[in-house]
Amino acid sequence: MTGASSGIGQAVAQTMAKNGYIVYGTSRRANFETVDCGGASYIMVPMTLENDQTIADAVTYVLDKQGQIDVLVNAAGSGIAGAIEETTVNEAKTQFDVCFFGVISVLNHVLPAMREKQSGTVINIGSMAACFPIAFQAMYSAVKSALFMLTLSLRMEVKPFGIKCSTVEPGDTKTGFTAKRVFTKKSAKTAYRLPMERALYEMIRSELLSPGPERCAEIILKVARMKNPPARVSVGFRYKVLYALSKLTSWRFKERIIRAIYLRKDPPSDAVWTYEKQFKEN
Ligand SMILES: NC(=O)c1ccc[n+]([C@@H]2O[C@H](COP(=O)([O-])OP(=O)(O)OC[C@H]3O[C@@H](n4cnc5c(N)ncnc54)[C@H](OP(=O)(O)O)[C@@H]3O)[C@@H](O)[C@H]2O)c1
């Protein structure tokens, strides 16, 4: 379980531990500590997704202790926001290093053990951002779309070895993700500032007002227990309906709706988030 120090990953680690799984969580700042969670516990192992050696070491540690990995949940992630024109290739790469190449590296190390045992379940945490692109969040939507495509291909590749794969796609969820969002360096200073402020205010407002990660963790537990999990799962009734509707409508119509929600309204004077507050401008 990657990304178990916070948010969705932490909730999944707790839920799975309470439901009888032996859970090993990872994060950059872990130090093999045992975390208690209401009558159950799990162990935190250090892993940095941009560093393949730390991934190899973490997987070896778990395999040495348990001899097998039955379920892998790729929950670690972060988001970058900014106009495409003003996002450098290096900034875009940081998004893919964590949420895409990091996942590939974890799979490189975990799949051989699952293949040997001829069983296992891989759950990648995607995002509704893969189906609903929002302006100024292009790199995040792109990486989550790429992750979904990777999951679809992986399902076909590993099915003969008894390995199941699924993407769970949460919508807005109240976690540490919002505060840790990275902004492209140029983002606050340019012609894009007003539309970006509108879009980011709405995104951040919605994340902060959304439910926490507990429901998402329950759904991931359910997927982990399924004999034949679907390729993708939305979290919550609202997002299931939105996803179904999105399949029935044209991109032109979807774009109109997304623009109306994210790009038309200025943040109110008492906005929880503005560039001024984010960057403490004078
Ligand atoms: N929150 C939302 O609204 C939302 C919606 C849809 C999808 N998601 C997805 O859900 C997943 C979990 O996000 P969250 O909302 O739970 O965010 P979060 O609370 O910020 O948790 C992110 C986790 O990822 C780990 N992590 C981040 N960068 C890492 C790196 N470079 N190497 C290793 N670990 C790293 C963090 O651990 P350390 O910082 O301790 O290393 C932390 O445990 C992400 O994939 C995110 O894209 C979130």
PDBQT file of the ligand as one rigid body, heavy atoms in Angstrom, charges set to zero:
ROOT
HETATM    1  N1  LIG A 301      -7.888  14.066  -2.504  1.00  0.00    +0.000 N 
HETATM    2  C1  LIG A 301      -8.558  14.042  -3.633  1.00  0.00    +0.000 C 
HETATM    3  O1  LIG A 301      -9.467  14.877  -3.869  1.00  0.00    +0.000 OA
HETATM    4  C2  LIG A 301      -8.278  12.965  -4.647  1.00  0.00    +0.000 A 
HETATM    5  C3  LIG A 301      -9.222  12.751  -5.661  1.00  0.00    +0.000 A 
HETATM    6  C4  LIG A 301      -8.971  11.778  -6.607  1.00  0.00    +0.000 A 
HETATM    7  C5  LIG A 301      -7.820  11.027  -6.565  1.00  0.00    +0.000 A 
HETATM    8  N2  LIG A 301      -6.911  11.250  -5.580  1.00  0.00    +0.000 N 
HETATM    9  C6  LIG A 301      -5.696  10.411  -5.595  1.00  0.00    +0.000 C 
HETATM   10  O2  LIG A 301      -5.645   9.666  -4.400  1.00  0.00    +0.000 OA
HETATM   11  C7  LIG A 301      -4.291   9.339  -4.106  1.00  0.00    +0.000 C 
HETATM   12  C8  LIG A 301      -4.013   9.697  -2.653  1.00  0.00    +0.000 C 
HETATM   13  O3  LIG A 301      -4.133  11.096  -2.505  1.00  0.00    +0.000 OA
HETATM   14  P1  LIG A 301      -4.614  11.764  -1.148  1.00  0.00    +0.000 P 
HETATM   15  O4  LIG A 301      -5.753  12.641  -1.481  1.00  0.00    +0.000 OA
HETATM   16  O5  LIG A 301      -4.771  10.732  -0.113  1.00  0.00    +0.000 OA
HETATM   17  O6  LIG A 301      -3.353  12.702  -0.864  1.00  0.00    +0.000 OA
HETATM   18  P2  LIG A 301      -2.436  12.905   0.429  1.00  0.00    +0.000 P 
HETATM   19  O7  LIG A 301      -3.277  12.974   1.652  1.00  0.00    +0.000 OA
HETATM   20  O8  LIG A 301      -1.584  14.064   0.092  1.00  0.00    +0.000 OA
HETATM   21  O9  LIG A 301      -1.557  11.573   0.483  1.00  0.00    +0.000 OA
HETATM   22  C9  LIG A 301      -0.571  11.341  -0.487  1.00  0.00    +0.000 C 
HETATM   23  C10 LIG A 301       0.292  10.165  -0.074  1.00  0.00    +0.000 C 
HETATM   24  O10 LIG A 301       1.234   9.924  -1.106  1.00  0.00    +0.000 OA
HETATM   25  C11 LIG A 301       2.547   9.891  -0.560  1.00  0.00    +0.000 C 
HETATM   26  N3  LIG A 301       3.492  10.457  -1.519  1.00  0.00    +0.000 N 
HETATM   27  C12 LIG A 301       3.369  11.650  -2.170  1.00  0.00    +0.000 A 
HETATM   28  N4  LIG A 301       4.428  11.852  -2.965  1.00  0.00    +0.000 NA
HETATM   29  C13 LIG A 301       5.232  10.754  -2.814  1.00  0.00    +0.000 A 
HETATM   30  C14 LIG A 301       6.483  10.387  -3.378  1.00  0.00    +0.000 A 
HETATM   31  N5  LIG A 301       7.123  11.171  -4.252  1.00  0.00    +0.000 N 
HETATM   32  N6  LIG A 301       7.033   9.214  -3.000  1.00  0.00    +0.000 NA
HETATM   33  C15 LIG A 301       6.397   8.422  -2.116  1.00  0.00    +0.000 A 
HETATM   34  N7  LIG A 301       5.204   8.715  -1.553  1.00  0.00    +0.000 NA
HETATM   35  C16 LIG A 301       4.631   9.871  -1.895  1.00  0.00    +0.000 A 
HETATM   36  C17 LIG A 301       2.461  10.744   0.705  1.00  0.00    +0.000 C 
HETATM   37  O11 LIG A 301       3.444  10.295   1.621  1.00  0.00    +0.000 OA
HETATM   38  P3  LIG A 301       4.658  11.200   2.165  1.00  0.00    +0.000 P 
HETATM   39  O12 LIG A 301       4.386  12.625   1.776  1.00  0.00    +0.000 OA
HETATM   40  O13 LIG A 301       4.627  10.945   3.648  1.00  0.00    +0.000 OA
HETATM   41  O14 LIG A 301       5.839  10.617   1.498  1.00  0.00    +0.000 OA
HETATM   42  C18 LIG A 301       1.062  10.409   1.212  1.00  0.00    +0.000 C 
HETATM   43  O15 LIG A 301       1.082   9.227   1.977  1.00  0.00    +0.000 OA
HETATM   44  C19 LIG A 301      -3.436  10.121  -5.101  1.00  0.00    +0.000 C 
HETATM   45  O16 LIG A 301      -3.046   9.254  -6.146  1.00  0.00    +0.000 OA
HETATM   46  C20 LIG A 301      -4.389  11.178  -5.631  1.00  0.00    +0.000 C 
HETATM   47  O17 LIG A 301      -4.042  11.556  -6.935  1.00  0.00    +0.000 OA
HETATM   48  C21 LIG A 301      -7.108  12.200  -4.614  1.00  0.00    +0.000 A 
ENDROOT
TORSDOF 0
